[in-house]
């Protein structure tokens, strides 16, 4: 469990740095299995399936195009073997509109051999995400 939690904390810190500071993907890649898959809600600007480390890098680029900043305000972790459920409360600022979104995302992250192999986020309110990032 300690290795899993350490990898998750490194991953989330690298994710926030990548978006907020225009980061280096190396720190994130070190936490990911080569065959990692992420499933995002299809109607989000960065929606769809993202395959492999290069897919996650492209996802992060799409996130960075959408969001100017990402800050984790609270995180709660429930570990069950190789699966971790994370309750994230976060604050994001949209790049296009400047709007700030405070929201929650639940994630199911699966590990294999100490590396993240699958990421499934579940947004509290995808309509609020879209309202924050688009001019309506």
N, CA, C and O atoms as a GROMACS GRO file, in nm:
protein
  544
    1UNK      N    1   0.082  -0.120   0.000
    1UNK     CA    2   0.000   0.000   0.000
    1UNK      C    3   0.086   0.126   0.000
    1UNK      O    4   0.051   0.224  -0.065
    2UNK      N    5   0.198   0.125   0.071
    2UNK     CA    6   0.286   0.242   0.078
    2UNK      C    7   0.339   0.278  -0.060
    2UNK      O    8   0.344   0.396  -0.094
    3UNK      N    9   0.378   0.178  -0.141
    3UNK     CA   10   0.428   0.204  -0.275
    3UNK      C   11   0.318   0.264  -0.362
    3UNK      O   12   0.344   0.358  -0.438
    4UNK      N   13   0.197   0.211  -0.352
    4UNK     CA   14   0.084   0.262  -0.429
    4UNK      C   15   0.055   0.407  -0.392
    4UNK      O   16   0.038   0.491  -0.480
    5UNK      N   17   0.048   0.436  -0.265
    5UNK     CA   18   0.019   0.572  -0.220
    5UNK      C   19   0.132   0.668  -0.261
    5UNK      O   20   0.105   0.781  -0.302
    6UNK      N   21   0.254   0.624  -0.252
    6UNK     CA   22   0.367   0.708  -0.293
    6UNK      C   23   0.358   0.740  -0.442
    6UNK      O   24   0.379   0.854  -0.483
    7UNK      N   25   0.326   0.639  -0.523
    7UNK     CA   26   0.312   0.660  -0.667
    7UNK      C   27   0.197   0.755  -0.697
    7UNK      O   28   0.210   0.842  -0.784
    8UNK      N   29   0.085   0.741  -0.627
    8UNK     CA   30  -0.030   0.830  -0.648
    8UNK      C   31   0.003   0.974  -0.612
    8UNK      O   32  -0.032   1.067  -0.686
    9UNK      N   33   0.068   0.994  -0.500
    9UNK     CA   34   0.103   1.131  -0.458
    9UNK      C   35   0.199   1.195  -0.559
    9UNK      O   36   0.185   1.312  -0.592
   10UNK      N   37   0.296   1.117  -0.608
   10UNK     CA   38   0.388   1.169  -0.710
   10UNK      C   39   0.312   1.202  -0.839
   10UNK      O   40   0.336   1.304  -0.902
   11UNK      N   41   0.219   1.114  -0.876
   11UNK     CA   42   0.141   1.134  -0.998
   11UNK      C   43   0.057   1.261  -0.989
   11UNK      O   44   0.058   1.342  -1.082
   12UNK      N   45  -0.016   1.279  -0.880
   12UNK     CA   46  -0.102   1.397  -0.866
   12UNK      C   47  -0.020   1.526  -0.857
   12UNK      O   48  -0.061   1.627  -0.913
   13UNK      N   49   0.092   1.524  -0.789
   13UNK     CA   50   0.179   1.643  -0.783
   13UNK      C   51   0.231   1.676  -0.922
   13UNK      O   52   0.235   1.792  -0.961
   14UNK      N   53   0.271   1.574  -0.998
   14UNK     CA   54   0.322   1.597  -1.133
   14UNK      C   55   0.212   1.646  -1.226
   14UNK      O   56   0.237   1.730  -1.313
   15UNK      N   57   0.089   1.596  -1.208
   15UNK     CA   58  -0.025   1.640  -1.289
   15UNK      C   59  -0.053   1.789  -1.265
   15UNK      O   60  -0.068   1.865  -1.360
   16UNK      N   61  -0.060   1.830  -1.139
   16UNK     CA   62  -0.086   1.970  -1.108
   16UNK      C   63   0.026   2.059  -1.161
   16UNK      O   64  -0.001   2.166  -1.215
   17UNK      N   65   0.150   2.016  -1.148
   17UNK     CA   66   0.264   2.094  -1.198
   17UNK      C   67   0.260   2.104  -1.350
   17UNK      O   68   0.290   2.209  -1.406
   18UNK      N   69   0.224   1.996  -1.416
   18UNK     CA   70   0.218   1.995  -1.563
   18UNK      C   71   0.120   2.100  -1.613
   18UNK      O   72   0.149   2.173  -1.708
   19UNK      N   73   0.003   2.107  -1.551
   19UNK     CA   74  -0.099   2.203  -1.594
   19UNK      C   75  -0.065   2.344  -1.550
   19UNK      O   76  -0.074   2.437  -1.630
   20UNK      N   77  -0.027   2.361  -1.427
   20UNK     CA   78  -0.006   2.495  -1.371
   20UNK      C   79   0.125   2.558  -1.418
   20UNK      O   80   0.131   2.678  -1.444
   21UNK      N   81   0.229   2.477  -1.428
   21UNK     CA   82   0.362   2.531  -1.460
   21UNK      C   83   0.410   2.497  -1.600
   21UNK      O   84   0.521   2.533  -1.637
   22UNK      N   85   0.327   2.426  -1.678
   22UNK     CA   86   0.373   2.384  -1.809
   22UNK      C   87   0.483   2.280  -1.794
   22UNK      O   88   0.593   2.294  -1.847
   23UNK      N   89   0.451   2.177  -1.721
   23UNK     CA   90   0.550   2.083  -1.671
   23UNK      C   91   0.613   1.988  -1.769
   23UNK      O   92   0.583   1.986  -1.888
   24UNK      N   93   0.700   1.911  -1.712
   24UNK     CA   94   0.772   1.804  -1.778
   24UNK      C   95   0.695   1.675  -1.753
   24UNK      O   96   0.660   1.645  -1.639
   25UNK      N   97   0.669   1.599  -1.857
   25UNK     CA   98   0.589   1.477  -1.846
   25UNK      C   99   0.667   1.361  -1.782
   25UNK      O  100   0.606   1.261  -1.745
   26UNK      N  101   0.796   1.372  -1.771
   26UNK     CA  102   0.880   1.263  -1.720
   26UNK      C  103   0.834   1.212  -1.584
   26UNK      O  104   0.829   1.091  -1.563
   27UNK      N  105   0.801   1.302  -1.492
   27UNK     CA  106   0.760   1.262  -1.357
   27UNK      C  107   0.628   1.184  -1.362
   27UNK      O  108   0.611   1.089  -1.286
   28UNK      N  109   0.537   1.222  -1.448
   28UNK     CA  110   0.411   1.149  -1.461
   28UNK      C  111   0.436   1.013  -1.526
   28UNK      O  112   0.383   0.911  -1.479
   29UNK      N  113   0.515   1.011  -1.632
   29UNK     CA  114   0.541   0.886  -1.705
   29UNK      C  115   0.602   0.780  -1.613
   29UNK      O  116   0.576   0.662  -1.630
   30UNK      N  117   0.681   0.822  -1.517
   30UNK     CA  118   0.746   0.728  -1.425
   30UNK      C  119   0.644   0.653  -1.340
   30UNK      O  120   0.676   0.549  -1.282
   31UNK      N  121   0.521   0.704  -1.331
   31UNK     CA  122   0.416   0.640  -1.250
   31UNK      C  123   0.322   0.554  -1.334
   31UNK      O  124   0.234   0.487  -1.280
   32UNK      N  125   0.341   0.554  -1.466
   32UNK     CA  126   0.245   0.491  -1.558
   32UNK      C  127   0.300   0.365  -1.623
   32UNK      O  128   0.416   0.361  -1.664
   33UNK      N  129   0.216   0.262  -1.631
   33UNK     CA  130   0.250   0.143  -1.708
   33UNK      C  131   0.254   0.182  -1.857
   33UNK      O  132   0.180   0.272  -1.898
   34UNK      N  133   0.337   0.117  -1.937
   34UNK     CA  134   0.341   0.149  -2.080
   34UNK      C  135   0.205   0.135  -2.148
   34UNK      O  136   0.176   0.208  -2.243
   35UNK      N  137   0.121   0.042  -2.101
   35UNK     CA  138  -0.010   0.017  -2.164
   35UNK      C  139  -0.126   0.085  -2.090
   35UNK      O  140  -0.240   0.042  -2.104
   36UNK      N  141  -0.097   0.188  -2.012
   36UNK     CA  142  -0.200   0.258  -1.935
   36UNK      C  143  -0.314   0.305  -2.025
   36UNK      O  144  -0.292   0.341  -2.141
   37UNK      N  145  -0.436   0.305  -1.970
   37UNK     CA  146  -0.553   0.356  -2.041
   37UNK      C  147  -0.630   0.448  -1.947
   37UNK      O  148  -0.650   0.417  -1.830
   38UNK      N  149  -0.672   0.562  -2.001
   38UNK     CA  150  -0.759   0.654  -1.926
   38UNK      C  151  -0.889   0.668  -2.004
   38UNK      O  152  -0.890   0.681  -2.126
   39UNK      N  153  -1.000   0.666  -1.928
   39UNK     CA  154  -1.133   0.681  -1.987
   39UNK      C  155  -1.194   0.810  -1.933
   39UNK      O  156  -1.226   0.819  -1.815
   40UNK      N  157  -1.210   0.910  -2.019
   40UNK     CA  158  -1.270   1.038  -1.982
   40UNK      C  159  -1.410   1.046  -2.041
   40UNK      O  160  -1.438   0.987  -2.145
   41UNK      N  161  -1.500   1.120  -1.975
   41UNK     CA  162  -1.634   1.143  -2.029
   41UNK      C  163  -1.623   1.200  -2.170
   41UNK      O  164  -1.550   1.296  -2.192
   42UNK      N  165  -1.694   1.141  -2.263
   42UNK     CA  166  -1.674   1.171  -2.406
   42UNK      C  167  -1.705   1.315  -2.445
   42UNK      O  168  -1.645   1.364  -2.541
   43UNK      N  169  -1.793   1.383  -2.376
   43UNK     CA  170  -1.831   1.518  -2.419
   43UNK      C  171  -1.745   1.629  -2.358
   43UNK      O  172  -1.770   1.746  -2.384
   44UNK      N  173  -1.645   1.594  -2.278
   44UNK     CA  174  -1.554   1.695  -2.226
   44UNK      C  175  -1.453   1.734  -2.334
   44UNK      O  176  -1.431   1.656  -2.427
   45UNK      N  177  -1.392   1.852  -2.324
   45UNK     CA  178  -1.296   1.894  -2.427
   45UNK      C  179  -1.177   1.798  -2.439
   45UNK      O  180  -1.110   1.794  -2.542
   46UNK      N  181  -1.152   1.721  -2.336
   46UNK     CA  182  -1.042   1.624  -2.334
   46UNK      C  183  -1.098   1.484  -2.316
   46UNK      O  184  -1.034   1.397  -2.257
   47UNK      N  185  -1.219   1.463  -2.367
   47UNK     CA  186  -1.288   1.336  -2.349
   47UNK      C  187  -1.237   1.226  -2.439
   47UNK      O  188  -1.162   1.249  -2.534
   48UNK      N  189  -1.278   1.104  -2.406
   48UNK     CA  190  -1.244   0.987  -2.486
   48UNK      C  191  -1.150   0.894  -2.413
   48UNK      O  192  -1.125   0.907  -2.294
   49UNK      N  193  -1.098   0.798  -2.489
   49UNK     CA  194  -1.001   0.702  -2.436
   49UNK      C  195  -0.861   0.745  -2.476
   49UNK      O  196  -0.836   0.785  -2.589
   50UNK      N  197  -0.772   0.737  -2.381
   50UNK     CA  198  -0.632   0.776  -2.401
   50UNK      C  199  -0.545   0.655  -2.369
   50UNK      O  200  -0.546   0.607  -2.256
   51UNK      N  201  -0.470   0.606  -2.467
   51UNK     CA  202  -0.396   0.481  -2.456
   51UNK      C  203  -0.246   0.506  -2.452
   51UNK      O  204  -0.192   0.584  -2.530
   52UNK      N  205  -0.178   0.435  -2.359
   52UNK     CA  206  -0.033   0.439  -2.349
   52UNK      C  207   0.016   0.568  -2.286
   52UNK      O  208  -0.060   0.663  -2.266
   53UNK      N  209   0.144   0.570  -2.255
   53UNK     CA  210   0.203   0.690  -2.194
   53UNK      C  211   0.193   0.809  -2.288
   53UNK      O  212   0.171   0.921  -2.242
   54UNK      N  213   0.208   0.786  -2.419
   54UNK     CA  214   0.194   0.897  -2.514
   54UNK      C  215   0.051   0.948  -2.516
   54UNK      O  216   0.028   1.068  -2.530
   55UNK      N  217  -0.046   0.858  -2.502
   55UNK     CA  218  -0.185   0.900  -2.494
   55UNK      C  219  -0.211   0.986  -2.372
   55UNK      O  220  -0.283   1.085  -2.380
   56UNK      N  221  -0.153   0.949  -2.258
   56UNK     CA  222  -0.171   1.028  -2.136
   56UNK      C  223  -0.102   1.163  -2.152
   56UNK      O  224  -0.154   1.264  -2.103
   57UNK      N  225   0.012   1.168  -2.218
   57UNK     CA  226   0.079   1.296  -2.243
   57UNK      C  227  -0.010   1.385  -2.330
   57UNK      O  228  -0.025   1.504  -2.303
   58UNK      N  229  -0.070   1.327  -2.434
   58UNK     CA  230  -0.160   1.404  -2.521
   58UNK      C  231  -0.284   1.450  -2.443
   58UNK      O  232  -0.332   1.561  -2.464
   59UNK      N  233  -0.336   1.364  -2.354
   59UNK     CA  234  -0.446   1.403  -2.267
   59UNK      C  235  -0.404   1.523  -2.181
   59UNK      O  236  -0.479   1.620  -2.169
   60UNK      N  237  -0.286   1.516  -2.123
   60UNK     CA  238  -0.238   1.627  -2.039
   60UNK      C  239  -0.222   1.755  -2.120
   60UNK      O  240  -0.246   1.864  -2.069
   61UNK      N  241  -0.180   1.742  -2.244
   61UNK     CA  242  -0.173   1.860  -2.331
   61UNK      C  243  -0.312   1.919  -2.353
   61UNK      O  244  -0.330   2.041  -2.351
   62UNK      N  245  -0.411   1.832  -2.376
   62UNK     CA  246  -0.549   1.879  -2.394
   62UNK      C  247  -0.602   1.944  -2.266
   62UNK      O  248  -0.671   2.046  -2.271
   63UNK      N  249  -0.570   1.884  -2.151
   63UNK     CA  250  -0.608   1.945  -2.022
   63UNK      C  251  -0.543   2.082  -2.007
   63UNK      O  252  -0.607   2.177  -1.962
   64UNK      N  253  -0.416   2.091  -2.043
   64UNK     CA  254  -0.342   2.218  -2.031
   64UNK      C  255  -0.398   2.324  -2.124
   64UNK      O  256  -0.392   2.444  -2.093
   65UNK      N  257  -0.450   2.283  -2.238
   65UNK     CA  258  -0.514   2.379  -2.328
   65UNK      C  259  -0.646   2.429  -2.270
   65UNK      O  260  -0.689   2.540  -2.299
   66UNK      N  261  -0.710   2.347  -2.189
   66UNK     CA  262  -0.840   2.379  -2.131
   66UNK      C  263  -0.827   2.456  -2.000
   66UNK      O  264  -0.899   2.553  -1.977
   67UNK      N  265  -0.734   2.413  -1.914
   67UNK     CA  266  -0.721   2.468  -1.780
   67UNK      C  267  -0.589   2.542  -1.762
   67UNK      O  268  -0.484   2.494  -1.804
   68UNK      N  269  -0.596   2.657  -1.700
   68UNK     CA  270  -0.478   2.737  -1.669
   68UNK      C  271  -0.412   2.689  -1.541
   68UNK      O  272  -0.290   2.696  -1.526
   69UNK      N  273  -0.493   2.640  -1.447
   69UNK     CA  274  -0.438   2.592  -1.320
   69UNK      C  275  -0.524   2.480  -1.266
   69UNK      O  276  -0.642   2.468  -1.298
   70UNK      N  277  -0.461   2.397  -1.182
   70UNK     CA  278  -0.527   2.287  -1.114
   70UNK      C  279  -0.469   2.280  -0.974
   70UNK      O  280  -0.348   2.271  -0.956
   71UNK      N  281  -0.558   2.284  -0.875
   71UNK     CA  282  -0.515   2.276  -0.735
   71UNK      C  283  -0.603   2.172  -0.666
   71UNK      O  284  -0.725   2.180  -0.671
   72UNK      N  285  -0.539   2.076  -0.600
   72UNK     CA  286  -0.613   1.977  -0.522
   72UNK      C  287  -0.632   2.034  -0.381
   72UNK      O  288  -0.535   2.058  -0.310
   73UNK      N  289  -0.758   2.055  -0.342
   73UNK     CA  290  -0.790   2.110  -0.211
   73UNK      C  291  -0.807   2.000  -0.106
   73UNK      O  292  -0.779   2.021   0.012
   74UNK      N  293  -0.852   1.885  -0.152
   74UNK     CA  294  -0.872   1.771  -0.062
   74UNK      C  295  -0.862   1.644  -0.144
   74UNK      O  296  -0.909   1.638  -0.258
   75UNK      N  297  -0.801   1.542  -0.087
   75UNK     CA  298  -0.796   1.411  -0.149
   75UNK      C  299  -0.814   1.305  -0.041
   75UNK      O  300  -0.750   1.309   0.064
   76UNK      N  301  -0.903   1.210  -0.069
   76UNK     CA  302  -0.924   1.097   0.021
   76UNK      C  303  -0.902   0.970  -0.061
   76UNK      O  304  -0.948   0.959  -0.174
   77UNK      N  305  -0.831   0.876  -0.002
   77UNK     CA  306  -0.792   0.754  -0.072
   77UNK      C  307  -0.849   0.632  -0.002
   77UNK      O  308  -0.842   0.620   0.121
   78UNK      N  309  -0.904   0.539  -0.080
   78UNK     CA  310  -0.947   0.410  -0.030
   78UNK      C  311  -0.874   0.306  -0.115
   78UNK      O  312  -0.893   0.299  -0.236
   79UNK      N  313  -0.791   0.226  -0.049
   79UNK     CA  314  -0.708   0.128  -0.119
   79UNK      C  315  -0.766  -0.012  -0.097
   79UNK      O  316  -0.796  -0.051   0.015
   80UNK      N  317  -0.781  -0.085  -0.208
   80UNK     CA  318  -0.827  -0.224  -0.203
   80UNK      C  319  -0.739  -0.304  -0.298
   80UNK      O  320  -0.770  -0.317  -0.416
   81UNK      N  321  -0.631  -0.358  -0.246
   81UNK     CA  322  -0.538  -0.433  -0.330
   81UNK      C  323  -0.473  -0.342  -0.433
   81UNK      O  324  -0.409  -0.243  -0.398
   82UNK      N  325  -0.491  -0.376  -0.561
   82UNK     CA  326  -0.433  -0.298  -0.670
   82UNK      C  327  -0.525  -0.187  -0.719
   82UNK      O  328  -0.493  -0.121  -0.818
   83UNK      N  329  -0.637  -0.166  -0.653
   83UNK     CA  330  -0.732  -0.061  -0.693
   83UNK      C  331  -0.739   0.046  -0.584
   83UNK      O  332  -0.739   0.015  -0.465
   84UNK      N  333  -0.746   0.171  -0.629
   84UNK     CA  334  -0.756   0.284  -0.537
   84UNK      C  335  -0.869   0.374  -0.585
   84UNK      O  336  -0.876   0.408  -0.702
   85UNK      N  337  -0.957   0.410  -0.493
   85UNK     CA  338  -1.060   0.509  -0.522
   85UNK      C  339  -1.014   0.639  -0.455
   85UNK      O  340  -0.979   0.641  -0.338
   86UNK      N  341  -1.016   0.746  -0.533
   86UNK     CA  342  -0.972   0.876  -0.483
   86UNK      C  343  -1.086   0.975  -0.498
   86UNK      O  344  -1.142   0.992  -0.606
   87UNK      N  345  -1.120   1.040  -0.388
   87UNK     CA  346  -1.217   1.150  -0.389
   87UNK      C  347  -1.134   1.277  -0.392
   87UNK      O  348  -1.063   1.309  -0.297
   88UNK      N  349  -1.142   1.349  -0.503
   88UNK     CA  350  -1.067   1.473  -0.521
   88UNK      C  351  -1.161   1.592  -0.516
   88UNK      O  352  -1.264   1.594  -0.584
   89UNK      N  353  -1.128   1.690  -0.436
   89UNK     CA  354  -1.192   1.821  -0.442
   89UNK      C  355  -1.087   1.913  -0.501
   89UNK      O  356  -0.976   1.925  -0.448
   90UNK      N  357  -1.123   1.978  -0.609
   90UNK     CA  358  -1.023   2.060  -0.676
   90UNK      C  359  -1.076   2.194  -0.721
   90UNK      O  360  -1.197   2.218  -0.727
   91UNK      N  361  -0.981   2.281  -0.752
   91UNK     CA  362  -1.012   2.414  -0.805
   91UNK      C  363  -0.932   2.428  -0.934
   91UNK      O  364  -0.810   2.408  -0.937
   92UNK      N  365  -1.003   2.463  -1.041
   92UNK     CA  366  -0.940   2.481  -1.171
   92UNK      C  367  -0.982   2.615  -1.228
   92UNK      O  368  -1.093   2.662  -1.207
   93UNK      N  369  -0.889   2.675  -1.301
   93UNK     CA  370  -0.920   2.800  -1.371
   93UNK      C  371  -0.914   2.773  -1.520
   93UNK      O  372  -0.813   2.724  -1.571
   94UNK      N  373  -1.023   2.806  -1.589
   94UNK     CA  374  -1.031   2.782  -1.733
   94UNK      C  375  -0.943   2.881  -1.809
   94UNK      O  376  -0.944   3.000  -1.781
   95UNK      N  377  -0.870   2.830  -1.904
   95UNK     CA  378  -0.779   2.913  -1.983
   95UNK      C  379  -0.858   3.011  -2.072
   95UNK      O  380  -0.823   3.129  -2.079
   96UNK      N  381  -0.962   2.964  -2.138
   96UNK     CA  382  -1.034   3.048  -2.234
   96UNK      C  383  -1.122   3.154  -2.170
   96UNK      O  384  -1.136   3.264  -2.223
   97UNK      N  385  -1.181   3.122  -2.054
   97UNK     CA  386  -1.278   3.213  -1.993
   97UNK      C  387  -1.229   3.280  -1.865
   97UNK      O  388  -1.282   3.383  -1.824
   98UNK      N  389  -1.127   3.222  -1.803
   98UNK     CA  390  -1.080   3.274  -1.675
   98UNK      C  391  -1.168   3.233  -1.558
   98UNK      O  392  -1.138   3.269  -1.444
   99UNK      N  393  -1.275   3.159  -1.584
   99UNK     CA  394  -1.365   3.118  -1.477
   99UNK      C  395  -1.299   3.014  -1.386
   99UNK      O  396  -1.220   2.930  -1.431
  100UNK      N  397  -1.332   3.021  -1.259
  100UNK     CA  398  -1.283   2.926  -1.161
  100UNK      C  399  -1.392   2.823  -1.134
  100UNK      O  400  -1.509   2.858  -1.116
  101UNK      N  401  -1.353   2.697  -1.132
  101UNK     CA  402  -1.446   2.588  -1.103
  101UNK      C  403  -1.396   2.512  -0.981
  101UNK      O  404  -1.286   2.458  -0.981
  102UNK      N  405  -1.479   2.510  -0.877
  102UNK     CA  406  -1.455   2.423  -0.762
  102UNK      C  407  -1.545   2.302  -0.782
  102UNK      O  408  -1.667   2.316  -0.794
  103UNK      N  409  -1.487   2.184  -0.786
  103UNK     CA  410  -1.565   2.065  -0.816
  103UNK      C  411  -1.504   1.942  -0.752
  103UNK      O  412  -1.396   1.947  -0.693
  104UNK      N  413  -1.576   1.832  -0.764
  104UNK     CA  414  -1.530   1.703  -0.713
  104UNK      C  415  -1.521   1.603  -0.827
  104UNK      O  416  -1.604   1.603  -0.919
  105UNK      N  417  -1.421   1.519  -0.818
  105UNK     CA  418  -1.403   1.410  -0.914
  105UNK      C  419  -1.366   1.285  -0.834
  105UNK      O  420  -1.275   1.288  -0.752
  106UNK      N  421  -1.437   1.178  -0.858
  106UNK     CA  422  -1.403   1.049  -0.799
  106UNK      C  423  -1.327   0.973  -0.907
  106UNK      O  424  -1.366   0.973  -1.024
  107UNK      N  425  -1.219   0.908  -0.869
  107UNK     CA  426  -1.142   0.831  -0.965
  107UNK      C  427  -1.120   0.689  -0.914
  107UNK      O  428  -1.100   0.666  -0.795
  108UNK      N  429  -1.124   0.595  -1.007
  108UNK     CA  430  -1.083   0.458  -0.981
  108UNK      C  431  -0.953   0.439  -1.057
  108UNK      O  432  -0.951   0.445  -1.180
  109UNK      N  433  -0.845   0.414  -0.986
  109UNK     CA  434  -0.714   0.395  -1.048
  109UNK      C  435  -0.666   0.256  -1.012
  109UNK      O  436  -0.666   0.216  -0.895
  110UNK      N  437  -0.627   0.182  -1.114
  110UNK     CA  438  -0.581   0.045  -1.097
  110UNK      C  439  -0.431   0.038  -1.123
  110UNK      O  440  -0.378   0.103  -1.213
  111UNK      N  441  -0.364  -0.043  -1.041
  111UNK     CA  442  -0.219  -0.060  -1.050
  111UNK      C  443  -0.184  -0.202  -1.094
  111UNK      O  444  -0.257  -0.297  -1.065
  112UNK      N  445  -0.073  -0.214  -1.163
  112UNK     CA  446  -0.013  -0.343  -1.194
  112UNK      C  447   0.137  -0.326  -1.183
  112UNK      O  448   0.195  -0.236  -1.244
  113UNK      N  449   0.201  -0.411  -1.107
  113UNK     CA  450   0.347  -0.404  -1.087
  113UNK      C  451   0.392  -0.267  -1.038
  113UNK      O  452   0.498  -0.218  -1.078
  114UNK      N  453   0.311  -0.205  -0.952
  114UNK     CA  454   0.347  -0.076  -0.892
  114UNK      C  455   0.326   0.045  -0.981
  114UNK      O  456   0.362   0.156  -0.943
  115UNK      N  457   0.268   0.024  -1.101
  115UNK     CA  458   0.245   0.134  -1.195
  115UNK      C  459   0.096   0.148  -1.225
  115UNK      O  460   0.022   0.049  -1.222
  116UNK      N  461   0.053   0.268  -1.255
  116UNK     CA  462  -0.087   0.293  -1.290
  116UNK      C  463  -0.114   0.232  -1.427
  116UNK      O  464  -0.044   0.262  -1.524
  117UNK      N  465  -0.216   0.146  -1.434
  117UNK     CA  466  -0.250   0.083  -1.563
  117UNK      C  467  -0.388   0.125  -1.615
  117UNK      O  468  -0.417   0.108  -1.733
  118UNK      N  469  -0.473   0.181  -1.528
  118UNK     CA  470  -0.604   0.226  -1.573
  118UNK      C  471  -0.653   0.340  -1.485
  118UNK      O  472  -0.638   0.337  -1.362
  119UNK      N  473  -0.712   0.442  -1.548
  119UNK     CA  474  -0.766   0.558  -1.477
  119UNK      C  475  -0.908   0.580  -1.527
  119UNK      O  476  -0.932   0.594  -1.647
  120UNK      N  477  -1.001   0.584  -1.433
  120UNK     CA  478  -1.142   0.609  -1.467
  120UNK      C  479  -1.195   0.720  -1.377
  120UNK      O  480  -1.233   0.694  -1.263
  121UNK      N  481  -1.199   0.845  -1.427
  121UNK     CA  482  -1.255   0.955  -1.348
  121UNK      C  483  -1.407   0.965  -1.366
  121UNK      O  484  -1.461   0.938  -1.473
  122UNK      N  485  -1.474   1.005  -1.258
  122UNK     CA  486  -1.618   1.026  -1.257
  122UNK      C  487  -1.644   1.165  -1.200
  122UNK      O  488  -1.627   1.187  -1.080
  123UNK      N  489  -1.686   1.258  -1.284
  123UNK     CA  490  -1.706   1.398  -1.246
  123UNK      C  491  -1.839   1.416  -1.174
  123UNK      O  492  -1.939   1.353  -1.211
  124UNK      N  493  -1.840   1.501  -1.074
  124UNK     CA  494  -1.963   1.533  -1.004
  124UNK      C  495  -2.060   1.602  -1.099
  124UNK      O  496  -2.180   1.574  -1.098
  125UNK      N  497  -2.008   1.694  -1.183
  125UNK     CA  498  -2.096   1.775  -1.266
  125UNK      C  499  -2.023   1.815  -1.395
  125UNK      O  500  -1.954   1.916  -1.399
  126UNK      N  501  -2.038   1.734  -1.500
  126UNK     CA  502  -1.972   1.766  -1.626
  126UNK      C  503  -2.031   1.892  -1.690
  126UNK      O  504  -1.961   1.962  -1.764
  127UNK      N  505  -2.157   1.922  -1.664
  127UNK     CA  506  -2.217   2.044  -1.718
  127UNK      C  507  -2.147   2.166  -1.660
  127UNK      O  508  -2.126   2.265  -1.730
  128UNK      N  509  -2.110   2.161  -1.531
  128UNK     CA  510  -2.037   2.273  -1.470
  128UNK      C  511  -1.899   2.287  -1.530
  128UNK      O  512  -1.849   2.399  -1.547
  129UNK      N  513  -1.836   2.175  -1.564
  129UNK     CA  514  -1.705   2.180  -1.632
  129UNK      C  515  -1.721   2.254  -1.763
  129UNK      O  516  -1.645   2.346  -1.792
  130UNK      N  517  -1.819   2.214  -1.843
  130UNK     CA  518  -1.840   2.276  -1.974
  130UNK      C  519  -1.877   2.423  -1.961
  130UNK      O  520  -1.832   2.505  -2.042
  131UNK      N  521  -1.957   2.459  -1.863
  131UNK     CA  522  -1.994   2.599  -1.842
  131UNK      C  523  -1.871   2.683  -1.805
  131UNK      O  524  -1.862   2.800  -1.843
  132UNK      N  525  -1.779   2.625  -1.733
  132UNK     CA  526  -1.658   2.699  -1.693
  132UNK      C  527  -1.564   2.724  -1.810
  132UNK      O  528  -1.496   2.826  -1.813
  133UNK      N  529  -1.561   2.632  -1.905
  133UNK     CA  530  -1.460   2.642  -2.012
  133UNK      C  531  -1.513   2.701  -2.141
  133UNK      O  532  -1.435   2.724  -2.234
  134UNK      N  533  -1.643   2.727  -2.150
  134UNK     CA  534  -1.699   2.779  -2.274
  134UNK      C  535  -1.769   2.912  -2.250
  134UNK      O  536  -1.820   2.939  -2.141
  135UNK      N  537  -1.769   2.995  -2.353
  135UNK     CA  538  -1.845   3.120  -2.347
  135UNK      C  539  -1.987   3.091  -2.387
  135UNK      O  540  -2.014   3.047  -2.499
  136UNK      N  541  -2.079   3.116  -2.294
  136UNK     CA  542  -2.220   3.089  -2.327
  136UNK      C  543  -2.303   3.213  -2.304
  136UNK      O  544  -2.424   3.210  -2.326
   0.00000   0.00000   0.00000
